[in-house]
Amino acid sequence: MTKRTSKGKCSLCDGSFSKAAMTKHLKTCKQKKGISESTSGRLSPQKTRNLHLVVEGRYLPEYWMHLEAPANATLEGLDSFLRNAWLECCGHLSAFTIQGTRYEVAENEFMGVELMDVALDEVLSPGMKFFHEYDYGTTTDLILKVVSERESEIKGKSIHLLARNEPPSITCESCGKIATQVCSQCIWSGKGWLCNECAAKHECGEDMFLPVVNSPRVGMCGYTG
């Protein structure tokens, strides 16, 4: 499949920027909105500590998001956000791995698994990279990085979308038009991206097709976006 250079849209100003430029832009854009980067020392009681996170597909990095998460939000809350935005299809299990420790919904002390109900600032800090996996069968793997910590007047534990990639331009392998369907069987060999017209002629049959969606889980299991 053919893809264009990855670009994304800033949720704060609706501007379009390349993946490489988005982190720098968001810092400037947030400053224009009157939200300054945090400094050392005690924080104002009127403000809340927040983490700027970048998440992308571990093997499909053209899919990415920038998030703002309150430091007191939990891994379970972050997991829920990722499921709703990118992953959920059949209620599969999921897990984070942070500096060698695995976090799941159910604790398993014999396997060294911790619970996800831990606050982000208890396990994360700026510069740290960590991982998320959804569905232990047809797994979708994500890489997350804590870009920075800052303070703002945003309250509560809600996680906010700062920016997201624009849908990659994927072409039909048969005619060159924009692909709208992907064969969940052929995708394992890097094929099966087709437009509606060509999909109707595909040998695997219509039951194998899933819609092309803007997510690293595209074509997996029963995910339809």
Order of alpha helices (4+ residues) and beta strands (2+ residues): beta-beta-alpha-beta-beta-alpha-beta-beta-beta-alpha-beta-beta-beta-beta-beta-alpha-beta
